[in-house]
Amino acid sequence: MTGPREWTPAREAALACVDRVDPVAYARSRNHLRGAVTGLSPWITHGLIDLPEVLARLRERHRLGAQDKLVSEFGWREFFHHAWRHLGEGILADVRPPLPGVRYSGRVPDDLLQACTGVPAIDASVRALYDTGWLHNHQRMWLASYAVHGRKVHWRAAADWMVGHLLDGDLGSNHLSWQWCAGTFSSKPYLFDAANVARYAPMLASPGTFIDRSYEDLDRHARQGGDAGPERVRPASAEPPPLLAQPPEASPEASGCPDLRGRDVHLMHPWALRRPAGGAFVLAVLHRPFHQRFPWSARRWRFVMEAMLRESDALWCGDLAQLVHALPQACTISARATLNPGYREALAAARVRVEPVPRFTDDPDRPCGSFTAFWKRVSGAIDG
Ligand SMILES: Cc1cc2nc3c(=O)[nH]c(=O)nc-3n(C[C@H](O)[C@H](O)[C@H](O)COP(=O)(O)OP(=O)(O)OC[C@H]3O[C@@H](n4cnc5c(N)ncnc54)[C@H](O)[C@@H]3O)c2cc1C
């Protein structure tokens, strides 16, 4: 990757990273583990930068249109959020029927969690997930395919595990990608073989393992096989870092709200870590029920809290719906929209002026069932 190995939760770091992006090298090499992918995802997920401004900034130096690979990959994020807006919490359950007759486990097996499956491409990816909070797209796809089709783990259990460890963890992109690999948000299961790994990540070649077989065999196993199990019993090569329902250092209690009578208040949440223009009082909010449901690694919390504490005037943690209800009537309240469960509903209260998340594509009123249909619908407007 040409992007960073460490992510500083600051806009300047994100913009400097945008300025290093090479769209031509990206198109040529993005499938390779050491290819020129951007590494922008943690900043984009947490709203330190948004896609329209990234695209505008890139266009100051490069000619970029809908046919460019980087633009269509940005489009995948727009598509997943389009689908999420329409499906709501439906993204957390099978969008389409799963493969018939297959029994999936609701538990991720210990050897997978501990990076000792014996498949180098998988074990190295799990270690990288814990060590850095980021994975190349191919590694995410390999992990998802191996877990669901090779090990018969239900995609939801494994998606919940992965999203908590990712710095860029985004329920829309993550859970719908897992479903795409599982075949419940696509027309067929995503499968990969040892030759695919050897081509895109020779350092993780996995000859002689479960994945070293024909696509016909892999497909048969996905539809009819059971849990393939680890290659052989091995010692753990990693321990999963704990996932936490609150920040590890400061554990904010549900607190009384500062005196906000007569103030304009902006509610900052973890997916919009930017102080808005104007003089509003910026109250950073953590909606506790969400974080109990989708806990995060300490690394993820530190990334979010560093930016949140820097960009806000006070921090509040508790039930966001109750806070919105309790704010003084004289306050004007604004917030950036988010689709995250609990946050979304609380901010939909009539009193909150919700600003839409900036998009570089349209967000059609009728749901598009696939990326192809979505891109056909929206890409014409991108170049013009
Ligand atoms: C199982 C699985 C889980 C995933 N979970 C997440 C997640 O939680 N959060 C997340 O942002 N992405 C997720 N992705 C999509 C993709 O893997 C990451 O966005 C990408 O690897 C981030 O690295 P990058 O910034 O270098 O991406 P680049 O390839 O450089 O792309 C630039 C930006 O475009 C967007 N993008 C690119 N590809 C995709 C894609 N396929 N889907 C959605 N957005 C894309 C991202 O915002 C990314 O930062 C997942 C993919 C899979 C297969």
The ligand as an ORCA input file, in Angstrom:
! r2SCAN-3c Opt
* xyz 0 1
  C     -15.562     -8.228      3.927
  C     -15.314     -6.749      3.656
  C     -15.485     -5.824      4.672
  C     -15.292     -4.447      4.421
  N     -15.487     -3.552      5.435
  C     -15.340     -2.231      5.200
  C     -15.567     -1.278      6.244
  O     -15.949     -1.614      7.368
  N     -15.370      0.045      5.946
  C     -14.964      0.463      4.699
  O     -14.783      1.664      4.500
  N     -14.772     -0.431      3.710
  C     -14.923     -1.754      3.912
  N     -14.701     -2.646      2.897
  C     -14.382     -2.127      1.551
  C     -12.876     -1.990      1.225
  O     -12.201     -3.194      1.519
  C     -12.219     -0.844      1.992
  O     -12.958      0.345      1.815
  C     -10.803     -0.592      1.494
  O     -10.017     -1.751      1.543
  C     -10.169      0.509      2.344
  O      -8.835      0.723      1.958
  P      -8.423      1.976      1.084
  O      -8.879      3.234      1.739
  O      -6.968      1.853      0.771
  O      -9.289      1.737     -0.225
  P      -9.075      2.235     -1.722
  O      -9.114      1.027     -2.589
  O      -7.905      3.115     -1.816
  O     -10.412      3.049     -2.026
  C     -10.576      4.419     -1.666
  C     -11.857      4.567     -0.854
  O     -12.987      4.136     -1.613
  C     -13.910      3.445     -0.772
  N     -13.957      2.047     -1.196
  C     -13.075      1.390     -1.994
  N     -13.467      0.136     -2.222
  C     -14.622     -0.018     -1.553
  C     -15.533     -1.113     -1.383
  N     -15.352     -2.289     -2.004
  N     -16.614     -0.920     -0.604
  C     -16.849      0.264      0.005
  N     -16.023      1.336     -0.117
  C     -14.940      1.188     -0.880
  C     -13.379      3.557      0.641
  O     -13.945      4.702      1.241
  C     -11.895      3.729      0.408
  O     -11.246      4.393      1.482
  C     -14.896     -4.016      3.116
  C     -14.712     -4.966      2.117
  C     -14.921     -6.307      2.367
  C     -14.718     -7.309      1.253
*
